[in-house]
């Protein structure tokens, strides 16, 4: 719904989704599931039960949202209550209270808990720090996660203000990593971080979530949480110091959403193109209103945009459709 706005998809798939969650519940031990593929092909030990239970919570929460949207209020209430119980059991089973550490504290364990919204507010700072330490200290800035943990890790590093660590992780030239694959002759993604003897696939979607991270982080293109058919977008590029420019384009159901940023002699130039019928919240890397311009005009003097939020370091502007060029 967030991407396509197609309500029929929810109606068609809700029964199967509900049956799947009910089956998982029957197979669980009081909402804890201890068997699944785990974080397939991770280099760290796989937190099997944590991954399975976190994804059980994800699925149950999605079914609750689907039921609510479809007007099935009684079923929505039941699955919301069920998701809350899974959350409670997850914390009992996997959190070392007061430390922010989940299960073995690996990249995948920490990122899975954060991505799934299962980290209490009081534990969040410590949980994020442990995730960062699992990358920087435990693995010298390298990836050690598998198919799920890699996606979650890139997303959560960026979301928690650690996009620089995510960028460094993606850009590592040696094993393990994407550049290591390329340096060893890969023209498609491998199923494993290490080249195999053809037991594993050499052309596999494994670890392809890095492409999503390019769009979401470097290009900054994200649907707003309450978007329907991509009618609201959040544009927040990570202006990586190592890069001179980035251009991304996402062909949404409403038309192309484009971001391009480039370093200029006196700052950053950010061009965005927004389709008709879409509004965008745009992150600008300065908190000084006098330093932010669109089309050469101070944003304070533009009646066709609004300043939604502002800190000392940044501001968020609300704009409508069209092509906008900001400088800060």
C-alpha positions as CSV (number, residue, x, y, z in Angstrom):
1,X,0.0,0.0,0.0
2,X,2.8,2.4,0.9
3,X,4.4,1.9,-2.5
4,X,1.5,1.1,-4.9
5,X,-1.6,2.3,-3.2
6,X,-3.3,-0.9,-4.4
7,X,-5.9,-1.8,-1.8
8,X,-6.8,-5.0,-3.7
9,X,-3.4,-6.5,-2.9
10,X,-4.2,-6.2,0.8
11,X,-7.7,-7.8,0.3
12,X,-6.3,-10.6,-1.8
13,X,-3.3,-11.5,0.4
14,X,-4.7,-10.9,3.9
15,X,-6.2,-14.4,4.4
16,X,-3.0,-16.1,3.5
17,X,-1.0,-13.7,5.7
18,X,-3.3,-14.3,8.6
19,X,-3.0,-18.1,8.2
20,X,0.8,-17.9,8.1
21,X,0.9,-15.9,11.3
22,X,-1.5,-18.3,13.0
23,X,0.6,-21.2,11.8
24,X,3.7,-19.6,13.3
25,X,1.9,-19.1,16.6
26,X,1.0,-22.8,16.7
27,X,4.6,-23.7,16.0
28,X,6.0,-21.4,18.6
29,X,6.9,-22.0,22.3
30,X,4.8,-19.2,23.9
31,X,5.7,-16.9,21.0
32,X,9.3,-17.9,20.7
33,X,10.4,-19.6,17.5
34,X,13.7,-21.5,17.6
35,X,14.0,-22.7,14.0
36,X,14.4,-21.0,10.7
37,X,17.1,-20.4,8.1
38,X,18.6,-17.9,10.4
39,X,20.9,-15.1,9.1
40,X,21.9,-17.3,6.1
41,X,25.6,-17.1,5.2
42,X,26.6,-14.8,8.1
43,X,30.1,-15.0,9.3
44,X,29.1,-14.4,12.9
45,X,27.2,-17.3,14.7
46,X,23.6,-17.1,13.6
47,X,21.1,-16.0,16.3
48,X,18.5,-18.5,15.0
49,X,15.7,-17.9,17.6
50,X,16.2,-14.2,17.8
51,X,15.9,-13.8,14.0
52,X,12.9,-16.1,13.8
53,X,11.1,-14.4,16.7
54,X,11.8,-10.9,15.4
55,X,10.4,-11.8,12.0
56,X,7.4,-13.4,13.7
57,X,6.8,-10.1,15.4
58,X,7.2,-8.3,12.0
59,X,4.7,-10.6,10.3
60,X,2.1,-10.3,13.2
61,X,2.4,-6.5,13.2
62,X,1.9,-6.4,9.4
63,X,-1.2,-8.6,9.7
64,X,-2.6,-6.3,12.4
65,X,-2.0,-3.3,10.2
66,X,-3.7,-5.0,7.2
67,X,-6.7,-6.0,9.3
68,X,-7.0,-2.4,10.6
69,X,-6.9,-0.9,7.1
70,X,-9.5,-3.4,5.9
71,X,-11.8,-2.5,8.7
72,X,-11.5,-5.9,10.5
73,X,-11.3,-4.2,13.9
74,X,-11.7,-7.3,16.0
75,X,-9.0,-9.2,14.2
76,X,-6.8,-6.1,14.2
77,X,-7.1,-5.9,18.0
78,X,-6.3,-9.6,18.4
79,X,-3.1,-9.4,16.3
80,X,-2.0,-6.2,18.0
81,X,-2.3,-7.9,21.4
82,X,-0.5,-10.9,19.9
83,X,2.4,-8.7,18.6
84,X,2.6,-7.1,22.1
85,X,3.0,-10.5,23.7
86,X,5.7,-11.5,21.2
87,X,7.5,-8.2,22.0
88,X,7.3,-9.0,25.7
89,X,8.6,-12.5,25.3
90,X,11.4,-11.3,22.9
91,X,12.7,-9.0,25.6
92,X,12.5,-11.7,28.3
93,X,14.3,-14.2,26.1
94,X,17.0,-12.2,24.4
95,X,17.7,-8.9,26.2
96,X,20.4,-8.6,28.9
97,X,18.5,-5.9,30.7
98,X,20.4,-2.7,31.3
99,X,23.0,-3.4,28.7
100,X,21.2,-3.0,25.4
101,X,22.7,-6.3,24.3
102,X,20.5,-8.8,22.5
103,X,21.4,-12.5,22.5
104,X,25.1,-12.7,21.5
105,X,25.3,-9.0,20.6
106,X,26.3,-9.6,17.0
107,X,25.7,-7.2,14.1
108,X,22.6,-9.2,13.1
109,X,21.2,-9.6,16.6
110,X,21.4,-5.9,17.4
111,X,20.2,-4.7,14.0
112,X,17.3,-7.2,13.9
113,X,16.0,-6.0,17.3
114,X,16.3,-2.3,16.2
115,X,14.8,-2.9,12.8
116,X,11.8,-4.8,14.2
117,X,11.1,-2.0,16.7
118,X,11.7,-4.3,19.7
119,X,14.2,-2.2,21.6
120,X,12.8,-0.3,24.6
121,X,13.6,3.4,24.8
122,X,15.7,3.0,27.9
123,X,17.9,0.4,26.1
124,X,18.1,2.1,22.7
125,X,21.3,4.1,23.1
126,X,23.2,1.1,24.5
127,X,21.7,-1.1,21.8
128,X,22.8,1.2,19.0
129,X,26.3,1.5,20.5
130,X,26.6,-2.3,20.7
131,X,25.6,-2.5,17.0
132,X,28.3,0.1,16.1
133,X,30.9,-1.7,18.2
134,X,30.0,-5.0,16.5
135,X,31.1,-3.4,13.2
136,X,33.9,-1.1,14.2
137,X,35.6,-3.1,17.0
138,X,34.6,-6.7,16.5
139,X,35.2,-6.8,12.7
140,X,37.4,-3.8,12.0
141,X,34.6,-2.0,10.0
142,X,33.6,-5.0,8.0
143,X,30.3,-6.8,7.4
144,X,29.8,-10.1,9.3
145,X,26.0,-10.5,8.8
146,X,24.1,-12.6,6.4
147,X,21.0,-12.2,4.2
148,X,18.7,-10.6,6.8
149,X,21.3,-9.0,9.1
150,X,23.0,-7.1,6.2
151,X,19.7,-5.4,5.2
152,X,18.8,-4.5,8.8
153,X,22.3,-3.4,9.6
154,X,22.6,-0.9,6.7
155,X,19.2,0.5,7.4
156,X,19.7,0.9,11.2
157,X,23.2,2.3,11.0
158,X,21.9,5.0,8.7
159,X,18.7,5.6,10.7
160,X,20.6,6.1,13.9
161,X,23.1,8.7,12.6
162,X,25.9,6.3,11.7
163,X,25.7,6.5,7.9
164,X,29.4,7.1,7.9
165,X,30.0,3.6,9.4
166,X,27.6,2.1,6.9
167,X,29.4,3.8,4.0
168,X,32.8,2.6,5.3
169,X,31.4,-1.0,5.6
170,X,30.0,-1.0,2.1
171,X,33.3,0.5,0.7
172,X,35.7,-2.0,2.3
173,X,38.1,-3.2,-0.5
174,X,39.0,-6.5,1.2
175,X,37.2,-9.6,2.5
176,X,34.4,-9.7,3.3
177,X,32.5,-7.3,1.2
178,X,31.1,-6.3,-2.2
179,X,34.3,-4.8,-3.5
180,X,36.1,-8.1,-2.6
181,X,33.6,-9.9,-4.8
182,X,34.4,-7.5,-7.7
183,X,38.1,-7.7,-7.2
184,X,37.8,-11.5,-7.5
185,X,36.0,-11.5,-10.8
186,X,32.4,-11.4,-9.7
187,X,30.0,-9.8,-12.3
188,X,27.0,-10.8,-10.3
189,X,26.4,-11.2,-6.6
190,X,27.6,-14.4,-4.9
191,X,25.5,-16.3,-2.4
192,X,28.4,-16.2,0.0
193,X,31.0,-13.6,1.1
194,X,33.8,-16.0,0.1
195,X,34.0,-17.4,-3.4
196,X,32.8,-21.0,-3.3
197,X,33.7,-24.1,-5.3
198,X,30.3,-23.9,-7.1
199,X,28.5,-25.5,-4.2
200,X,26.9,-22.0,-3.7
201,X,25.4,-19.8,-6.4
202,X,27.6,-17.2,-8.2
203,X,24.5,-15.3,-9.4
204,X,22.1,-14.8,-6.4
205,X,20.1,-12.0,-4.8
206,X,22.0,-12.5,-1.6
207,X,23.4,-9.3,-0.2
208,X,21.6,-7.3,-2.9
209,X,20.1,-5.1,-0.2
210,X,23.1,-2.8,-0.6
211,X,21.4,-1.5,-3.8
212,X,18.4,-0.5,-1.6
213,X,20.8,1.3,0.7
214,X,22.3,3.3,-2.2
215,X,18.8,4.7,-3.0
216,X,17.7,5.1,0.6
217,X,20.9,6.5,2.1
218,X,23.2,8.0,-0.6
219,X,20.2,9.2,-2.7
220,X,18.0,9.7,0.3
221,X,14.8,8.5,-1.3
222,X,12.3,7.0,1.1
223,X,8.5,6.8,1.3
224,X,7.0,8.5,4.3
225,X,5.7,6.0,6.9
226,X,2.1,7.1,6.2
227,X,2.5,7.2,2.4
228,X,-0.2,5.7,0.3
229,X,1.0,5.0,-3.3
230,X,4.1,7.0,-2.7
231,X,2.2,10.2,-2.3
232,X,4.5,11.4,0.5
233,X,8.3,11.1,0.4
234,X,11.2,11.8,2.8
235,X,14.4,12.9,1.0
236,X,17.4,12.8,3.3
237,X,20.6,12.0,1.4
238,X,23.8,11.1,3.2
239,X,26.4,13.5,1.8
240,X,29.3,11.1,2.0
241,X,32.6,13.1,2.4
242,X,34.3,10.7,0.0
243,X,31.9,11.4,-2.9
244,X,31.6,14.4,-5.1
245,X,28.1,13.7,-6.4
246,X,25.3,11.2,-6.3
247,X,22.3,10.8,-8.5
248,X,19.3,8.5,-7.9
249,X,16.0,7.9,-9.6
250,X,13.1,5.9,-8.3
251,X,10.2,5.2,-10.7
252,X,7.2,5.3,-8.4
253,X,3.6,4.7,-9.4
254,X,3.1,8.5,-9.5
255,X,6.2,9.1,-11.6
256,X,10.0,9.4,-11.2
257,X,11.4,10.7,-7.9
258,X,14.9,12.0,-8.6
259,X,17.6,13.3,-6.3
260,X,21.0,14.6,-7.3
261,X,23.5,16.2,-5.0
262,X,26.9,17.7,-5.9
263,X,29.7,19.4,-4.0
264,X,30.2,23.0,-5.0
265,X,33.0,25.4,-3.9
266,X,30.8,26.8,-1.2
267,X,28.7,23.9,-0.1
268,X,26.2,21.3,-1.4
269,X,23.8,21.7,-4.3
270,X,20.8,19.4,-4.0
271,X,18.4,19.0,-6.9
272,X,15.1,17.1,-6.4
273,X,12.3,16.3,-8.8
274,X,8.9,15.5,-7.3
275,X,6.0,14.0,-9.4
276,X,2.5,15.6,-9.5
277,X,0.4,14.7,-6.5
278,X,3.4,14.1,-4.3
279,X,4.7,16.1,-1.3
280,X,8.2,15.8,0.0
281,X,10.0,16.5,3.2
282,X,13.6,17.4,2.3
283,X,16.5,17.4,4.7
284,X,18.9,20.4,4.1
285,X,22.3,20.2,5.7
286,X,22.3,23.6,7.5
287,X,20.4,25.0,10.4
288,X,21.0,28.6,9.3
289,X,18.0,29.9,7.3
290,X,20.2,32.6,5.8
291,X,22.4,29.9,4.4
292,X,19.7,27.8,2.6
293,X,18.6,28.9,-0.8
294,X,16.3,27.5,-3.5
295,X,16.9,28.8,-7.0
296,X,19.2,31.4,-5.6
297,X,16.5,32.8,-3.3
298,X,16.5,32.5,0.5
299,X,14.1,29.8,1.7
300,X,12.7,32.4,4.1
301,X,11.5,34.3,1.0
302,X,9.8,31.4,-0.7
303,X,6.1,31.2,-0.1
304,X,5.8,27.9,-2.0
305,X,7.7,25.9,0.7
306,X,7.5,25.5,4.5
307,X,10.2,25.0,7.1
308,X,8.9,22.1,9.2
309,X,11.7,21.6,11.6
310,X,15.1,23.1,12.3
311,X,18.2,22.3,14.5
312,X,21.6,23.9,14.7
313,X,22.8,21.5,12.0
314,X,19.9,20.9,9.7
315,X,16.4,21.8,8.6
316,X,13.5,20.0,7.0
317,X,11.5,21.7,4.3
318,X,8.1,20.7,2.9
319,X,7.6,21.1,-0.8
320,X,5.2,20.1,-3.5
321,X,5.7,18.7,-7.0
322,X,8.2,20.2,-9.4
323,X,11.9,20.5,-9.7
324,X,13.7,22.2,-6.9
325,X,17.4,23.2,-6.6
326,X,18.7,23.9,-3.1
327,X,22.1,25.2,-2.0
328,X,23.4,25.1,1.5
